[in-house]
């Protein structure tokens, strides 16, 4: 029996012969999701599939920055900087519920060093500049401001001397001579933004569909056969296939009958520290600095924890990637050197994560010098494979929309279609009609309170968490027979988790705690909450007691082993009746 993928969780499966479709996108990370939304908005029928959860691979392991790529100026990638700064500015407007400005401080340790090294790198040297001095940084920031002038939404840079710099941030090492401050941006919920792009695509085109936890079983005579976890099989006959599998691109091309060697990824690891003194000292700013080996590191406040990153090591196996002890030592030592008066130890780590950057294959001796630009090579159709394959190589989180637009135009041309709408000013998910200022926010909250029956303080939190998509969640909460919060993470409600489980393509418990919410990465997940979330999801999705137990064990194993997170012990229930109602 064959069936089509579901366009939304819980919809009916249809049976029959392989379905004809314009485009199949393999891989639902940020690049695949961005392309899915763009093509669906043009009226192209698309199916996007992923062997795991949406946005669970490389796209879930970034530095959580939306940035223009200041360091790419050194390698002469001016076009990439121009595109990145533009896309950063557009995301600040189109996804204001998740993307916000991030003032960034560069500690400077000399006035004139690094000029000749930078020139050599610009001319193609394989060694990175070291000890970038104030003059070099000033020139770079001036150029960066110039490229960021299109759709500018943030202030220009400034440079201050040692005395003022230490007055602004006393924890910095006294060996600095100055600091430079410029503005980039951060993203609070990257995994949810991927999900919202897919949801936007489904809303734009009823002929499009999406399926997570779906494996490609075979490719034969122009037909792709897929198997969904616990949901049977379906097959599709596409006119064109897009391989957006990131670090798995070469594996997928081989399965499609078009062997390739396109990817030569590098590994980036990050740690999150429970460090209140550091978070307070940062005061909403990011430190962007050079480690002893010349690599760029960063630290900033992410959800009340100090996010420290990142490493940049040659690696090619995304299925076994994890933050290794040597990487932890490297990151901790880097911040110790920069902030010598503060304590940095392993016992402060509440979470760690790693990912493989799907960069183009390269023989560069230094991973950091591999281009972050993107390309989309095409494997033309053959008699045994009547569809062409477009592979999405490289790229960076920030530029996904521009990359998607380029590839969508290529696809439209091959399909003989024309572009109907541009995504340049198209809001994403909960960014649509998001209140832009305090007055507009107050007005939105008042109207939402009237429509949902939920108090404005709760709505304000939901608005920050989901953008304007908070309203259907609030209504679900209002209609729920149980409006209690989770026993330990009191800012998440039982009905909120129930809504997520029923409405957001959830297949496993990890989907909720690691991607639909920030419970895991913020280090706030407790054993008690995990158990209660599993019960809520089990009721919503029809899991039996054995399945619930297996889901809990799988999350605990992943968090302990891969993410170096020991679950917080269960806190005492507020009352016996509260806990009984949740059970």
N, C-alpha and C positions, 0 to 999 in steps of 0.2 A: 504494500500500500504506500502511495506517495501522498504528500500534502504540502501545501504552501506554508511558509512561515507566518507567524501571527503578526499582525500590524500593531497590536497592543496586547498587553497581558490579559489572558482570559478570553480572547476572542475565539470564535469557532475556527477549526481547521477544515480546509476544503480538500477533498480527495480528487484524484484524476491523473491525467497524463502530465508530463513535465510542462511547467508553465513557461510561456514566452515572456521575456522581460527585456527591457532595454539594457540595463546595467546591473551587474552584480559587483558589490564592493566587498572584498575579503579583508577583514580587519576593521574593528570599530574603536580605534584610538582617535586622537584628536584630528589627524589628517583625514581619516576615513569618514568620521562623523561630519566634519566640515564640508567635505565633498558631497556626502549624502544629502545634507540640507540644501546645498546650492543646486544640485541637479534636480531634486524633488521640487524645488521652487520654480524650476524652469518647465515643469510638466513632464520630466523624464521619469519613467517608472524604474525604481531602484530597489534592490534588496541588499541590505548590509548585514553581514554575519560576522560573528567572532567566535573563536573556539572557547573563549572564556567569557568573562563579563565585559560589558561595554566599559572602555576606559580603564581596564585593569592591568595593562602591561606597562610599556614605557610611559604612556600618558599619565599614569598614576604616580610616577617617580621623578617629577621635575623638581627644580629648586623653588617652584611655585612663584616664579617671577614672570611678569609680562614686561619684557625689556627690549631696548633697541639694539643691544649688542655693542656696548662701548668698546670691548676688547677687539671686535672685528675690524676696527679702524687700523689696528696694527698690521693686520694681514692684507690690507688694501681692499677689503670686501665692502666698498662704499655703497654699492647697490643693495647689499643685504642690510646694511645699517639704515639706508633710506627707507626700504620697505618695512623693516622691523619697527622703526620709530613711528611710521605712519600707522601700522597695524596696532601698535601699543595705544596710540591716541584714539583709534577707532574703538578698541575694546573698552577703553575707559568710558566711552559714550554708549556703546551697544550692550555692555554687560556690567553696568555700574553696581549691580547687586553683589558681584563677586570680585570685580577688578577695581582697585583703588590706588591712588598715588602712594609712592614709597620714597621719601627723601633718603638719599644714599650718600654716605660719607666715605671718602677715600683718604685714609691716613697716608701722609707723604713724608718720606724720610730723607730727602735731599732736594736741592734746588735744580741741579743741572744734569743728573745722571740719566742714563738710558737713551739719550738722543741718538747716538750712533747705532746702538743695538736695535732701536726701533726702526731706523732707516734700513738696516740690513734685513730685518724681518719683512718690511714693506717691499723690499726688492727680491724676496723669495728665500731668505735664510731659513734653515730648519731649526734654529734656536730661538727661544722666546726672549723678549726683552727682560732685563732684570733691573730692580731698583728704579722704577719709573719716577723721575723727579718732577718737581712742581712745574717747571717750564713745559715739559712734555705733557703732563696731565692737563695743564691749562689749555694748550693747543687742542688736545683731544676733546675737552669739554666744549670748547668753542665750536668745533666742527660738529659735535654731537647735538648741540643746541640748534645749529643751522639745519641739520637733517630733521630734527624734531619739530620744525616750525609749522609743518603742514598739520592743520587741525589741532594746533597747540592747545593743551588744556592744563599745563603745569608751568611753574616758574623756570627761569633760566638758572644756570649754575652760579656758584660763588666760591671764592677761595679766601680762607682766613689763615692768619699766622698761628704759631704754636701757642701763644698765650691765650688767645680767644678760643682756640680749638680745645685746649685742656679745661678751660672754664666751662665750655659747652658739654664736654664729655670727660670728666676727670679720670675715668678708669683707663683711658688710653695710655700706652707707654709714653714716658717722657722723652723718648728719642725722636719723636716726630718733629718736623720743622713747620708743618702746615697741614691743613685738610682741605679737600675740595668737596663741595656738596652739589649734587645734581639730583634730578628726579626721574625715576622709572616707576614701575607699578608692580603690585603683587596680586595674586589670585588666591582667594580663600578656599574655593571648592572646585578644583580642576576636574575631578571625576564627575561632579554634578553638571558641569558645563558641557562635557561630552554627552551626557545623557540628555541634556536640554537640546543640543543640536539635533540629536536623533529624533526627539519628540517633535521638534519644529518641522523636521522633514516629513514625518508621518502626518502631521496636521496639514502641511502644504499640499500633499499629494496622496489621495486615498489609494492609489495604485502602487504606492511604495510600501515596503515592509522591513522589519528588523527582527533579528533573532540572535540572542546571545547563547553561549554554551552550545554552539553548533559547529560540528566538525565537517570538513570536506572529505567525503568518502571516496569519490572517484570523479574523474573527468574523462568522458568518452563520447566521441562523435558530436561534440558541441553541447553536451548535456552535463551539468554539474549535479552530483548527488550529495545530499547533506544528511547528517544524522544529528538530531537534537537529544540532549540528555533527557531521558524519560518521556520523550514526546514524539517518538517515531521519526520517520524519514520524509524528505521531500526532494524534489529535483526541479531544476530550472534550466531553460535554454536561453542564455543571454546573447545579446548582440555584441556586447563588449564587457570585458572583465577588468576591474581595477584592483591591483594588488596593493593594499594599504596595510600590510601585515607588519610593518616596522622591521624590527630585527629578525623577524621570521620570513622576510620577503623571499630569500633564496630557497627556503624550504617549500614555500607555497608555489613558487614558480616551477620547481621540480615536480610537485604533485600535479601541476597543470600541464606538464609535458613541455615546458620551456625552461630547461635548466639555466641558471645564471650564477654569477658571482658579483653581486652588486654591493653587498653590505660588508663593512668593516667597522663594526661598532666599537664604542668605548663605554666603559662603565662609570656611572656616577652614583656615589653613595652620600647619604645625608643622615645626620642624627638630630634628635630633638632633646633638649636638656630642660629639666626642671631647675630654673635658675632665676629666682625672683630679682636678685640684685642686678643681674645682667639685663634682664628685660626692663627694669626700671631705668637703668643707665642709658639704654638704647632710646627710650622715650619715643618709640614709633619709627626710628630710623634704622637703616641697614648699614652695616660696616662692610665695605667691599675692598678687600685688601690682598696683598701679595704675600704668599707663604714663602718660607725660606728657599724653596726650590724654584720659585718664580711663578708657580701656578696661582691662579686667582681663587680666593676663598671668600665666603660671605657668612654673615650672621645677622639675623633679624628676628623680631618678635612675630611668631606665628601662633595665633590662638592662645597667647599667654605663655608659650614655651619659646625657648631660644632655638631656632633652626640653624644648624651649622652645616655648610657644604662648600664645595663638593669635590669629590675625587674625580680623576679623569684618567682611567686606565684602559689599556687595550683589553677587550673581552668580546667573546662571540657566542656565549651560551645563555640566552635570556631565561631559560627554564630553571637554571640553578643559581641565578644571581642573588647575592646577599652581601650585606656590609660585613667585611672581614675585620678581624682584630687589628691588623696593620693599618687599615683605613681609619678605624676609630682612633688609634694612637696618633695618626697624622692630623686628623681634624682637631683633636683635643690639644695637641702641641701647638698647632697654628694659632688657636685663640689664646692659649697661655702666653705666647710670645707677645701678642698684640695687647693683651689686657693682663699684665703681670700681677696686679694686685688682687685678682679674683681666683677662686678655686675652680678647677675644671677636672672632674674625675668621672670614671665609668659609672659610679653609682648615681650620677645625675641623669643618665640617659633614660628616657621614658619610651622612646620609639626610635627605630632606625629603618631605613628603606634604601633600596638600590634599583637601578634600571639600566638597560642598555640603550644608549643613544644610537638610532639607526642611521649612522653616518655612511657616506659612500666609501667603498673600499679604497684604501690609500696606503702608500708605503712611507708616510710621514713618520719620522722617528719620535716626534712628540705628539701624543694624541690631541693636545689642546690646539694644535695648529691645523688639524683636519677641518676643512670647510664645513660650516653649518648651513650653507646654502642648500637649495633643493633642486631636484630635477625629476623628470617623468619620462624615462625611456619607454619605447613601445616595442613589444614583440609582436610583429605582424602575424595575421592569421595564416594557418597552414591547412592543407587538406584534412589532416586528422584533428585539427583544432580550428574550427571556422571562426572563432572570435579572437580579436587582438587582445593583448594584455598590456595595460599601462601600469607600471610600477612606480610607486611614490617613494623616492629616495631622499633621505636626509630631511632637511627642514628643522624648524624649531617651534616650540609651542606657540610663541607669539605670532608667527606668520601663517598660521593654519588657514585663515580666511583668504589671504592673498594667494596662497598655494592652491587652495581649493578652486578659487576663481580661475586661475590659469588652466588647471586641469579640466574644469568644467567646460571652458571654452573649447578646449581640444575635443572633448567628448561630443559637445554639441555640433561641432563642425563635422565630425565623423558620422554622426547620426543624421545630418542634414537638417538640424534644428537651429533656431536663433535664440539668443538670450532674451528672456521676458523681463527679468528684474535683476537689479544689482543687490549684492549683499553688503555693500559698503556701509550703508546706513540702516541695515536691518537689525533690530534688537534681537537678542538671544534669550529665549525662555523667559525667566522672571525679570529680565531687563526691560521688557516691553512695558511702557507707561510707568516706569519706575520713578518715584518722586525725586526730583532733582535737587530740592532744597528743603529747609526745615519747614517752611510754610506748606509746601506741597505734600511733605511727609505727614504732617499733622492732619491735613485734609484727607489724605488716603486712609489713614488710621481711623478717623472718625467714620468715614463711609463704610470701611470694612467692619468696624465694630457693629454698626447698625445692621449690616447684611448678615453677619455671622453669629452675633450674640456673644462674641469673645471680647474680653476687656482689652483696652488699647496697649497696655504694657506687654501682654502676651503677644499680641499682633505685631508689635514693634520688633520683638525677638524673631518671630517667624518671617517678617519682611526682610530682616538682615540675613536670614538663613536661606530663604527661597526666592527673594524678590517678590514680584507681584503674583507669583504662583502660590504665595502663602494663603491666598483667599480660599481656594478649594480645600486646602489642608485644614484651615480654620473651620470651614463648614463641616468637614468630616469630623473634626473634634467636637463641634457643637452638637452634631447628631449622634455622637457616640454615647453608649450607655455608661462608659467609664472614662472619665476625664482626668484621672489621676496621673501624676508624673511617674516616670520610672523611679524605682526605690532609691537609687543613689544619684544618678544624673538627672537632677530635678528639673532641668530646663528642657528635657525631652518628655513628651507625653506618650502615654500608651496608645492613644488614638492616632497620634502622629506616626508612630512606628507602624501601626496597622494600615494607615493610608499608604505608606511607602511599600509595605509588603504586597498590598493588593494592586497598586497602580504603577509601579516603577520597574517592571521586568525583573523582579527579584526571583532568583532560583536557589540561592544559598544564603545562610546566615551571614557569611563574610561579606556578601553584597551590601547588607544593611550597615554593619558596624565599621566597614573599611572604606566604603565608597558612597553610599547614599547619605551617610552621616559622618561626622568627624569624631565620633566617640573613641575610636582606636588611636588615630594619629595624635589626638590631643592628650593621650595618656590618661584619660578620665574613665575608661571602661572598667567596670568592676565585674567580679564573678557573678554577683547578684543580678546586675543589669543584663549581662550576657544571657543568663538563664531566662530572665523574664522576656527579653527580646525574642529568644528562641521559641518560647511558648506563644507569644503574639504571632510570630511568623507561621508557626505550626498551625494555629487555628485558621489563619488567613489562607494558607496554601495547602492545607489538608495533610500535613505531616503526622505520622504516627509517633509513638513514644520512642521507638528505636531510631527513627530518622532524626528526631529532635536531639537525641543523645549524640548521634554521629555528627550532626552539624556543629554542636558545641565542641566536641573533641577536635574537629577539623580546625576550627577557629583558634582554639587554645594552642594547638600544635603549630599553626602558622605564626601566630603572634609571638610565641616563645622562641621558636626556632629561627624564623626568617626576620622578624621585626624586633627581636631582642626586647620584647615587652613582657614583663611579668604582670599579669592582671592584678589590679588592686583588689584587696580582700573585700568581701561583701560588707557594706556598712549596715548598721542596725536599722531595721524597718522603723518607719515613723510611728506606726501603731500596728497592733496585731490585725485589726480589721483591714487596714490598707494592704498588708501583705496577702491576706486571705483573698481579697478581691482580685489581686493580680494573678493568683495561682490558678 
